[in-house]
Amino acid sequence: MNKSKRLFPKSKGSFRRRLPPIGSGDRIDYRNMSLISRFISEQGKILSRRVNRVTLKQQRLITIAIKQARILSLLPFLNNEKQFERSESTPRTTSLRTRKK
């Protein structure tokens, strides 16, 4: 196909390159909580590599560091703040069936 007949011509404008989330001086370590906390969701899940925009090697190191921090109880396994709020507001009944004698 000829370049002049393309349906979607390439844009000739400049694009802004995003800075990598991990700088060259940052060490990926379980003790570096400020770095690790950027790669965890509000629910406590590890964010994917696509969302983080990191390389495969960096993502592996981040995952290992997060798991080590969880084992050493520097990070929680789950973030259960919303669960506690919901359970207090709804009372539960202890028995639903009545026995016949």
C-alpha positions as a Markdown table, in Angstrom:
| # | Residue | x | y | z |
|---|---|---|---|---|
| 1 | Met | 0.0 | 0.0 | 0.0 |
| 2 | Asn | 1.3 | 3.4 | -0.9 |
| 3 | Lys | 2.1 | 5.8 | 2.0 |
| 4 | Ser | -0.2 | 8.5 | 0.7 |
| 5 | Lys | -3.2 | 6.1 | 0.7 |
| 6 | Arg | -2.9 | 5.0 | 4.4 |
| 7 | Leu | -6.2 | 5.0 | 6.3 |
| 8 | Phe | -4.5 | 6.1 | 9.6 |
| 9 | Pro | -1.5 | 8.3 | 8.9 |
| 10 | Lys | 1.2 | 8.3 | 11.5 |
| 11 | Ser | 1.2 | 11.4 | 13.6 |
| 12 | Lys | 4.3 | 13.6 | 13.1 |
| 13 | Gly | 4.0 | 15.4 | 16.4 |
| 14 | Ser | 6.4 | 14.7 | 19.2 |
| 15 | Phe | 5.4 | 12.6 | 22.2 |
| 16 | Arg | 6.4 | 12.9 | 25.8 |
| 17 | Arg | 8.4 | 10.0 | 27.1 |
| 18 | Arg | 7.4 | 8.8 | 30.5 |
| 19 | Leu | 10.0 | 8.6 | 33.2 |
| 20 | Pro | 10.6 | 5.0 | 34.5 |
| 21 | Pro | 9.1 | 4.5 | 38.0 |
| 22 | Ile | 12.4 | 3.0 | 39.2 |
| 23 | Gly | 15.4 | 5.3 | 38.9 |
| 24 | Ser | 18.9 | 4.0 | 38.3 |
| 25 | Gly | 19.9 | 4.7 | 42.0 |
| 26 | Asp | 16.9 | 3.0 | 43.6 |
| 27 | Arg | 17.6 | -0.4 | 45.1 |
| 28 | Ile | 14.7 | -2.9 | 44.9 |
| 29 | Asp | 14.9 | -4.3 | 48.4 |
| 30 | Tyr | 12.3 | -5.5 | 51.0 |
| 31 | Arg | 13.5 | -2.7 | 53.4 |
| 32 | Asn | 12.8 | 0.1 | 50.8 |
| 33 | Met | 9.1 | 0.6 | 51.8 |
| 34 | Ser | 8.7 | 3.9 | 49.9 |
| 35 | Leu | 9.6 | 2.1 | 46.6 |
| 36 | Ile | 7.6 | -1.1 | 47.3 |
| 37 | Ser | 4.4 | 0.7 | 48.3 |
| 38 | Arg | 4.1 | 2.2 | 44.9 |
| 39 | Phe | 3.7 | -1.2 | 43.3 |
| 40 | Ile | 0.9 | -2.4 | 45.6 |
| 41 | Ser | -2.8 | -1.7 | 45.1 |
| 42 | Glu | -5.2 | -0.4 | 47.8 |
| 43 | Gln | -6.4 | -4.0 | 48.4 |
| 44 | Gly | -2.8 | -5.2 | 48.9 |
| 45 | Lys | -2.3 | -6.9 | 45.6 |
| 46 | Ile | 0.9 | -6.7 | 43.5 |
| 47 | Leu | 0.2 | -4.6 | 40.4 |
| 48 | Ser | 1.0 | -6.0 | 37.0 |
| 49 | Arg | 4.0 | -5.2 | 34.9 |
| 50 | Arg | 1.9 | -3.4 | 32.4 |
| 51 | Val | 0.5 | -1.1 | 35.0 |
| 52 | Asn | 3.9 | -0.5 | 36.7 |
| 53 | Arg | 5.7 | 0.1 | 33.3 |
| 54 | Val | 8.8 | -1.8 | 34.5 |
| 55 | Thr | 11.0 | -4.4 | 32.9 |
| 56 | Leu | 10.5 | -8.1 | 33.5 |
| 57 | Lys | 13.7 | -8.3 | 35.6 |
| 58 | Gln | 12.5 | -5.3 | 37.7 |
| 59 | Gln | 9.0 | -6.9 | 38.2 |
| 60 | Arg | 10.5 | -10.1 | 39.4 |
| 61 | Leu | 12.7 | -8.3 | 41.9 |
| 62 | Ile | 9.7 | -6.2 | 43.1 |
| 63 | Thr | 7.6 | -9.3 | 43.6 |
| 64 | Ile | 10.3 | -11.0 | 45.6 |
| 65 | Ala | 10.9 | -7.9 | 47.7 |
| 66 | Ile | 7.1 | -7.6 | 48.4 |
| 67 | Lys | 6.8 | -11.2 | 49.4 |
| 68 | Gln | 9.8 | -11.0 | 51.7 |
| 69 | Ala | 8.4 | -7.8 | 53.3 |
| 70 | Arg | 5.1 | -9.6 | 53.9 |
| 71 | Ile | 6.8 | -12.6 | 55.5 |
| 72 | Leu | 8.7 | -10.3 | 57.8 |
| 73 | Ser | 5.4 | -8.5 | 58.6 |
| 74 | Leu | 6.6 | -5.2 | 57.2 |
| 75 | Leu | 3.6 | -5.3 | 54.8 |
| 76 | Pro | 0.2 | -6.8 | 55.4 |
| 77 | Phe | -0.9 | -9.7 | 53.2 |
| 78 | Leu | -4.4 | -8.1 | 52.9 |
| 79 | Asn | -5.9 | -4.7 | 53.5 |
| 80 | Asn | -9.1 | -5.5 | 55.4 |
| 81 | Glu | -10.2 | -2.0 | 56.5 |
| 82 | Lys | -13.4 | -2.1 | 54.4 |
| 83 | Gln | -14.4 | -5.6 | 55.6 |
| 84 | Phe | -14.5 | -4.5 | 59.2 |
| 85 | Glu | -16.7 | -1.5 | 58.5 |
| 86 | Arg | -19.3 | -3.6 | 56.7 |
| 87 | Ser | -19.4 | -6.4 | 59.3 |
| 88 | Glu | -20.2 | -4.0 | 62.2 |
| 89 | Ser | -23.3 | -2.5 | 60.6 |
| 90 | Thr | -25.2 | -5.7 | 59.8 |
| 91 | Pro | -26.4 | -7.8 | 62.7 |
| 92 | Arg | -26.6 | -11.5 | 62.3 |
| 93 | Thr | -29.1 | -13.9 | 63.7 |
| 94 | Thr | -27.8 | -17.0 | 65.4 |
| 95 | Ser | -30.5 | -19.5 | 64.4 |
| 96 | Leu | -32.7 | -19.4 | 61.4 |
| 97 | Arg | -34.6 | -22.7 | 61.9 |
| 98 | Thr | -36.8 | -23.5 | 64.9 |
| 99 | Arg | -37.0 | -27.0 | 66.2 |
| 100 | Lys | -40.3 | -28.8 | 66.5 |
| 101 | Lys | -40.9 | -30.8 | 69.6 |
